Amino acid sequence: MNKTCNFCGNKNFREKHVQYIYRHDTQLLIVNNVPCEECEYCGEQYFKAEVLKKIEKSFGEIILSGKAAKKEIKVPVEEFTEI
């Protein structure tokens, strides 16, 4: 199967592990070491469906069901019009 980047048309990809930020409404889950394929030219990242489903399930367990996350961080938030 020939893969082509949807953004730049490049055909060269590399396997990589990255940080993925899952967002649902105002809630965030940061997941480290997520496997993906990354375009070697523009950096666009492609994730397998089963990887994203696993992240979504983990989000539900942590945010909605109260499972303890490995780590929590405090994130400052600003409105652009006020800075």
N, CA, C and O atoms as CSV, one atom per row, in Angstrom:
chain,resi,resn,atom,element,x,y,z
A,1,MET,N,N,0.841,-1.184,0.000
A,1,MET,CA,C,0.000,0.000,0.000
A,1,MET,C,C,0.879,1.239,0.000
A,1,MET,O,O,1.763,1.370,0.847
A,2,ASN,N,N,0.653,2.134,-0.924
A,2,ASN,CA,C,1.388,3.384,-0.966
A,2,ASN,C,C,0.652,4.431,-0.148
A,2,ASN,O,O,-0.511,4.740,-0.407
A,3,LYS,N,N,1.346,4.970,0.842
A,3,LYS,CA,C,0.767,6.032,1.653
A,3,LYS,C,C,1.227,7.368,1.119
A,3,LYS,O,O,2.358,7.517,0.657
A,4,THR,N,N,0.339,8.327,1.188
A,4,THR,CA,C,0.663,9.687,0.798
A,4,THR,C,C,0.114,10.623,1.862
A,4,THR,O,O,-1.029,10.470,2.293
A,5,CYS,N,N,0.915,11.586,2.286
A,5,CYS,CA,C,0.470,12.559,3.273
A,5,CYS,C,C,-0.692,13.368,2.695
A,5,CYS,O,O,-0.616,13.864,1.571
A,6,ASN,N,N,-1.745,13.492,3.460
A,6,ASN,CA,C,-2.922,14.236,3.012
A,6,ASN,C,C,-2.662,15.729,2.887
A,6,ASN,O,O,-3.413,16.428,2.206
A,7,PHE,N,N,-1.613,16.231,3.530
A,7,PHE,CA,C,-1.353,17.665,3.527
A,7,PHE,C,C,-0.319,18.085,2.488
A,7,PHE,O,O,-0.505,19.088,1.799
A,8,CYS,N,N,0.766,17.326,2.374
A,8,CYS,CA,C,1.842,17.778,1.483
A,8,CYS,C,C,2.110,16.827,0.317
A,8,CYS,O,O,2.835,17.184,-0.612
A,9,GLY,N,N,1.534,15.616,0.352
A,9,GLY,CA,C,1.730,14.670,-0.734
A,9,GLY,C,C,2.987,13.827,-0.629
A,9,GLY,O,O,3.235,12.984,-1.491
A,10,ASN,N,N,3.784,14.037,0.406
A,10,ASN,CA,C,5.010,13.271,0.604
A,10,ASN,C,C,4.670,11.796,0.830
A,10,ASN,O,O,3.601,11.476,1.350
A,11,LYS,N,N,5.575,10.905,0.439
A,11,LYS,CA,C,5.333,9.465,0.605
A,11,LYS,C,C,6.246,8.819,1.632
A,11,LYS,O,O,6.227,7.599,1.796
A,12,ASN,N,N,7.040,9.614,2.320
A,12,ASN,CA,C,7.975,9.066,3.304
A,12,ASN,C,C,7.486,9.360,4.722
A,12,ASN,O,O,7.233,10.507,5.093
A,13,PHE,N,N,7.364,8.278,5.502
A,13,PHE,CA,C,6.894,8.382,6.883
A,13,PHE,C,C,7.887,7.700,7.804
A,13,PHE,O,O,8.666,6.848,7.377
A,14,ARG,N,N,7.852,8.081,9.071
A,14,ARG,CA,C,8.679,7.406,10.074
A,14,ARG,C,C,7.804,7.057,11.281
A,14,ARG,O,O,6.895,7.800,11.651
A,15,GLU,N,N,8.103,5.925,11.868
A,15,GLU,CA,C,7.426,5.514,13.101
A,15,GLU,C,C,7.978,6.377,14.225
A,15,GLU,O,O,9.183,6.614,14.304
A,16,LYS,N,N,7.087,6.845,15.095
A,16,LYS,CA,C,7.505,7.751,16.153
A,16,LYS,C,C,6.585,7.578,17.350
A,16,LYS,O,O,5.463,7.093,17.206
A,17,HIS,N,N,7.048,7.968,18.524
A,17,HIS,CA,C,6.223,8.021,19.728
A,17,HIS,C,C,6.163,9.481,20.162
A,17,HIS,O,O,7.195,10.132,20.327
A,18,VAL,N,N,4.938,9.990,20.346
A,18,VAL,CA,C,4.746,11.411,20.595
A,18,VAL,C,C,3.820,11.642,21.785
A,18,VAL,O,O,3.223,10.707,22.319
A,19,GLN,N,N,3.715,12.898,22.186
A,19,GLN,CA,C,2.743,13.294,23.200
A,19,GLN,C,C,1.446,13.657,22.481
A,19,GLN,O,O,1.462,14.417,21.513
A,20,TYR,N,N,0.336,13.122,22.947
A,20,TYR,CA,C,-0.969,13.356,22.327
A,20,TYR,C,C,-1.858,14.034,23.351
A,20,TYR,O,O,-1.943,13.586,24.494
A,21,ILE,N,N,-2.519,15.106,22.955
A,21,ILE,CA,C,-3.434,15.810,23.855
A,21,ILE,C,C,-4.859,15.529,23.402
A,21,ILE,O,O,-5.275,15.947,22.321
A,22,TYR,N,N,-5.597,14.819,24.238
A,22,TYR,CA,C,-6.998,14.495,23.952
A,22,TYR,C,C,-7.857,15.544,24.648
A,22,TYR,O,O,-7.676,15.817,25.835
A,23,ARG,N,N,-8.788,16.129,23.906
A,23,ARG,CA,C,-9.650,17.163,24.471
A,23,ARG,C,C,-11.095,16.810,24.238
A,23,ARG,O,O,-11.489,16.432,23.134
A,24,HIS,N,N,-11.886,16.938,25.289
A,24,HIS,CA,C,-13.331,16.763,25.201
A,24,HIS,C,C,-13.959,17.898,25.997
A,24,HIS,O,O,-13.788,17.980,27.213
A,25,ASP,N,N,-14.687,18.772,25.307
A,25,ASP,CA,C,-15.232,19.994,25.908
A,25,ASP,C,C,-14.068,20.777,26.539
A,25,ASP,O,O,-13.148,21.188,25.831
A,26,THR,N,N,-14.103,20.983,27.846
A,26,THR,CA,C,-13.024,21.736,28.501
A,26,THR,C,C,-12.032,20.825,29.226
A,26,THR,O,O,-11.097,21.311,29.862
A,27,GLN,N,N,-12.228,19.522,29.135
A,27,GLN,CA,C,-11.355,18.564,29.813
A,27,GLN,C,C,-10.224,18.120,28.887
A,27,GLN,O,O,-10.431,17.939,27.687
A,28,LEU,N,N,-9.037,17.947,29.446
A,28,LEU,CA,C,-7.866,17.513,28.688
A,28,LEU,C,C,-7.258,16.265,29.311
A,28,LEU,O,O,-7.303,16.071,30.525
A,29,LEU,N,N,-6.691,15.428,28.457
A,29,LEU,CA,C,-5.883,14.298,28.904
A,29,LEU,C,C,-4.624,14.303,28.050
A,29,LEU,O,O,-4.703,14.231,26.823
A,30,ILE,N,N,-3.465,14.386,28.691
A,30,ILE,CA,C,-2.187,14.343,27.986
A,30,ILE,C,C,-1.651,12.926,28.098
A,30,ILE,O,O,-1.516,12.388,29.197
A,31,VAL,N,N,-1.347,12.330,26.961
A,31,VAL,CA,C,-0.851,10.951,26.930
A,31,VAL,C,C,0.532,10.950,26.283
A,31,VAL,O,O,0.689,11.406,25.150
A,32,ASN,N,N,1.515,10.447,26.988
A,32,ASN,CA,C,2.885,10.382,26.485
A,32,ASN,C,C,3.173,9.067,25.778
A,32,ASN,O,O,2.518,8.057,26.033
A,33,ASN,N,N,4.148,9.089,24.895
A,33,ASN,CA,C,4.654,7.897,24.201
A,33,ASN,C,C,3.600,7.189,23.354
A,33,ASN,O,O,3.515,5.961,23.360
A,34,VAL,N,N,2.807,7.957,22.636
A,34,VAL,CA,C,1.759,7.411,21.774
A,34,VAL,C,C,2.362,7.093,20.404
A,34,VAL,O,O,2.979,7.967,19.795
A,35,PRO,N,N,2.200,5.864,19.907
A,35,PRO,CA,C,2.766,5.515,18.601
A,35,PRO,C,C,1.997,6.173,17.457
A,35,PRO,O,O,0.771,6.274,17.487
A,36,CYS,N,N,2.745,6.615,16.456
A,36,CYS,CA,C,2.128,7.198,15.268
A,36,CYS,C,C,3.086,7.065,14.094
A,36,CYS,O,O,4.239,6.666,14.252
A,37,GLU,N,N,2.589,7.404,12.930
A,37,GLU,CA,C,3.432,7.557,11.749
A,37,GLU,C,C,3.459,9.044,11.446
A,37,GLU,O,O,2.416,9.698,11.419
A,38,GLU,N,N,4.649,9.577,11.217
A,38,GLU,CA,C,4.802,11.007,10.984
A,38,GLU,C,C,5.408,11.253,9.613
A,38,GLU,O,O,6.388,10.614,9.232
A,39,CYS,N,N,4.817,12.183,8.876
A,39,CYS,CA,C,5.337,12.562,7.569
A,39,CYS,C,C,6.728,13.170,7.761
A,39,CYS,O,O,6.910,14.068,8.583
A,40,GLU,N,N,7.692,12.684,7.010
A,40,GLU,CA,C,9.062,13.175,7.142
A,40,GLU,C,C,9.232,14.586,6.594
A,40,GLU,O,O,10.214,15.255,6.916
A,41,TYR,N,N,8.296,15.050,5.775
A,41,TYR,CA,C,8.430,16.385,5.194
A,41,TYR,C,C,7.724,17.452,6.030
A,41,TYR,O,O,8.353,18.430,6.436
A,42,CYS,N,N,6.422,17.277,6.293
A,42,CYS,CA,C,5.667,18.335,6.974
A,42,CYS,C,C,5.390,18.053,8.448
A,42,CYS,O,O,4.981,18.954,9.181
A,43,GLY,N,N,5.607,16.810,8.893
A,43,GLY,CA,C,5.407,16.484,10.300
A,43,GLY,C,C,3.985,16.095,10.677
A,43,GLY,O,O,3.701,15.876,11.855
A,44,GLU,N,N,3.088,16.005,9.703
A,44,GLU,CA,C,1.717,15.590,10.006
A,44,GLU,C,C,1.748,14.184,10.607
A,44,GLU,O,O,2.484,13.312,10.145
A,45,GLN,N,N,0.933,13.983,11.650
A,45,GLN,CA,C,0.949,12.711,12.371
A,45,GLN,C,C,-0.326,11.924,12.099
A,45,GLN,O,O,-1.422,12.481,12.034
A,46,TYR,N,N,-0.151,10.610,11.942
A,46,TYR,CA,C,-1.255,9.699,11.671
A,46,TYR,C,C,-1.281,8.624,12.753
A,46,TYR,O,O,-0.269,7.984,13.039
A,47,PHE,N,N,-2.473,8.439,13.355
A,47,PHE,CA,C,-2.649,7.496,14.447
A,47,PHE,C,C,-3.600,6.392,14.021
A,47,PHE,O,O,-4.568,6.647,13.303
A,48,LYS,N,N,-3.334,5.170,14.456
A,48,LYS,CA,C,-4.232,4.058,14.176
A,48,LYS,C,C,-5.501,4.228,15.015
A,48,LYS,O,O,-5.460,4.769,16.120
A,49,ALA,N,N,-6.613,3.762,14.479
A,49,ALA,CA,C,-7.908,3.886,15.152
A,49,ALA,C,C,-7.887,3.233,16.532
A,49,ALA,O,O,-8.444,3.777,17.485
A,50,GLU,N,N,-7.244,2.066,16.642
A,50,GLU,CA,C,-7.238,1.374,17.938
A,50,GLU,C,C,-6.453,2.151,18.996
A,50,GLU,O,O,-6.755,2.052,20.185
A,51,VAL,N,N,-5.452,2.922,18.573
A,51,VAL,CA,C,-4.686,3.761,19.500
A,51,VAL,C,C,-5.584,4.884,20.023
A,51,VAL,O,O,-5.616,5.142,21.226
A,52,LEU,N,N,-6.304,5.545,19.132
A,52,LEU,CA,C,-7.183,6.644,19.537
A,52,LEU,C,C,-8.349,6.152,20.392
A,52,LEU,O,O,-8.776,6.841,21.318
A,53,LYS,N,N,-8.859,4.972,20.085
A,53,LYS,CA,C,-9.936,4.399,20.897
A,53,LYS,C,C,-9.452,4.089,22.305
A,53,LYS,O,O,-10.192,4.280,23.271
A,54,LYS,N,N,-8.222,3.614,22.431
A,54,LYS,CA,C,-7.642,3.315,23.735
A,54,LYS,C,C,-7.481,4.604,24.561
A,54,LYS,O,O,-7.730,4.613,25.767
A,55,ILE,N,N,-7.064,5.680,23.899
A,55,ILE,CA,C,-6.923,6.968,24.585
A,55,ILE,C,C,-8.289,7.477,25.041
A,55,ILE,O,O,-8.433,7.958,26.165
A,56,GLU,N,N,-9.287,7.369,24.169
A,56,GLU,CA,C,-10.636,7.805,24.521
A,56,GLU,C,C,-11.189,7.009,25.700
A,56,GLU,O,O,-11.845,7.569,26.579
A,57,LYS,N,N,-10.927,5.717,25.717
A,57,LYS,CA,C,-11.376,4.872,26.834
A,57,LYS,C,C,-10.689,5.291,28.125
A,57,LYS,O,O,-11.329,5.373,29.173
A,58,SER,N,N,-9.402,5.554,28.054
A,58,SER,CA,C,-8.652,5.994,29.230
A,58,SER,C,C,-9.179,7.329,29.741
A,58,SER,O,O,-9.280,7.537,30.950
A,59,PHE,N,N,-9.516,8.235,28.824
A,59,PHE,CA,C,-10.098,9.521,29.201
A,59,PHE,C,C,-11.371,9.298,30.014
A,59,PHE,O,O,-11.560,9.902,31.070
A,60,GLY,N,N,-12.231,8.434,29.514
A,60,GLY,CA,C,-13.476,8.135,30.218
A,60,GLY,C,C,-13.235,7.575,31.602
A,60,GLY,O,O,-13.916,7.950,32.556
A,61,GLU,N,N,-12.274,6.686,31.716
A,61,GLU,CA,C,-11.968,6.081,33.015
A,61,GLU,C,C,-11.415,7.115,33.997
A,61,GLU,O,O,-11.745,7.085,35.183
A,62,ILE,N,N,-10.582,8.020,33.512
A,62,ILE,CA,C,-9.950,9.007,34.388
A,62,ILE,C,C,-10.883,10.182,34.677
A,62,ILE,O,O,-11.128,10.504,35.839
A,63,ILE,N,N,-11.394,10.809,33.653
A,63,ILE,CA,C,-12.179,12.026,33.824
A,63,ILE,C,C,-13.603,11.726,34.293
A,63,ILE,O,O,-14.108,12.389,35.199
A,64,LEU,N,N,-14.237,10.756,33.698
A,64,LEU,CA,C,-15.639,10.502,33.997
A,64,LEU,C,C,-15.853,9.512,35.136
A,64,LEU,O,O,-16.823,9.634,35.884
A,65,SER,N,N,-14.959,8.530,35.280
A,65,SER,CA,C,-15.154,7.485,36.288
A,65,SER,C,C,-14.284,7.645,37.525
A,65,SER,O,O,-14.447,6.898,38.490
A,66,GLY,N,N,-13.370,8.596,37.515
A,66,GLY,CA,C,-12.581,8.879,38.705
A,66,GLY,C,C,-11.335,8.036,38.904
A,66,GLY,O,O,-10.752,8.054,39.988
A,67,LYS,N,N,-10.909,7.291,37.880
A,67,LYS,CA,C,-9.661,6.531,37.998
A,67,LYS,C,C,-8.502,7.518,38.173
A,67,LYS,O,O,-8.472,8.567,37.529
A,68,ALA,N,N,-7.561,7.182,39.036
A,68,ALA,CA,C,-6.410,8.061,39.264
A,68,ALA,C,C,-5.476,8.045,38.059
A,68,ALA,O,O,-5.127,6.984,37.541
A,69,ALA,N,N,-5.082,9.222,37.629
A,69,ALA,CA,C,-4.101,9.338,36.547
A,69,ALA,C,C,-2.701,9.157,37.114
A,69,ALA,O,O,-2.483,9.326,38.314
A,70,LYS,N,N,-1.768,8.817,36.262
A,70,LYS,CA,C,-0.386,8.620,36.692
A,70,LYS,C,C,0.192,9.912,37.261
A,70,LYS,O,O,0.986,9.884,38.201
A,71,LYS,N,N,-0.215,11.049,36.681
A,71,LYS,CA,C,0.312,12.345,37.106
A,71,LYS,C,C,-0.706,13.412,36.742
A,71,LYS,O,O,-1.423,13.267,35.752
A,72,GLU,N,N,-0.782,14.474,37.519
A,72,GLU,CA,C,-1.622,15.616,37.185
A,72,GLU,C,C,-0.774,16.872,37.202
A,72,GLU,O,O,0.150,17.004,38.005
A,73,ILE,N,N,-1.103,17.808,36.295
A,73,ILE,CA,C,-0.387,19.075,36.243
A,73,ILE,C,C,-1.382,20.222,36.287
A,73,ILE,O,O,-2.549,20.063,35.931
A,74,LYS,N,N,-0.911,21.370,36.726
A,74,LYS,CA,C,-1.723,22.585,36.736
A,74,LYS,C,C,-1.368,23.378,35.481
A,74,LYS,O,O,-0.191,23.604,35.203
A,75,VAL,N,N,-2.384,23.802,34.718
A,75,VAL,CA,C,-2.153,24.498,33.459
A,75,VAL,C,C,-2.775,25.891,33.529
A,75,VAL,O,O,-3.985,26.014,33.721
A,76,PRO,N,N,-1.959,26.948,33.375
A,76,PRO,CA,C,-2.537,28.289,33.365
A,76,PRO,C,C,-3.309,28.536,32.052
A,76,PRO,O,O,-2.937,28.036,30.990
A,77,VAL,N,N,-4.385,29.317,32.160
A,77,VAL,CA,C,-5.220,29.635,31.009
A,77,VAL,C,C,-5.407,31.145,30.951
A,77,VAL,O,O,-5.690,31.785,31.963
A,78,GLU,N,N,-5.245,31.711,29.751
A,78,GLU,CA,C,-5.426,33.137,29.547
A,78,GLU,C,C,-6.380,33.387,28.387
A,78,GLU,O,O,-6.500,32.553,27.490
A,79,GLU,N,N,-7.060,34.532,28.402
A,79,GLU,CA,C,-7.837,35.006,27.262
A,79,GLU,C,C,-6.933,35.926,26.460
A,79,GLU,O,O,-6.289,36.810,27.027
A,80,PHE,N,N,-6.876,35.730,25.144
A,80,PHE,CA,C,-5.981,36.528,24.307
A,80,PHE,C,C,-6.261,38.023,24.433
A,80,PHE,O,O,-5.332,38.831,24.445
A,81,THR,N,N,-7.531,38.391,24.526
A,81,THR,CA,C,-7.894,39.803,24.610
A,81,THR,C,C,-7.414,40.463,25.891
A,81,THR,O,O,-7.404,41.691,25.983
A,82,GLU,N,N,-7.017,39.674,26.880
A,82,GLU,CA,C,-6.579,40.226,28.164
A,82,GLU,C,C,-5.062,40.207,28.346
A,82,GLU,O,O,-4.563,40.605,29.398
A,83,ILE,N,N,-4.331,39.754,27.340
A,83,ILE,CA,C,-2.873,39.739,27.500
A,83,ILE,C,C,-2.224,40.818,26.639
A,83,ILE,O,O,-1.001,40.958,26.642
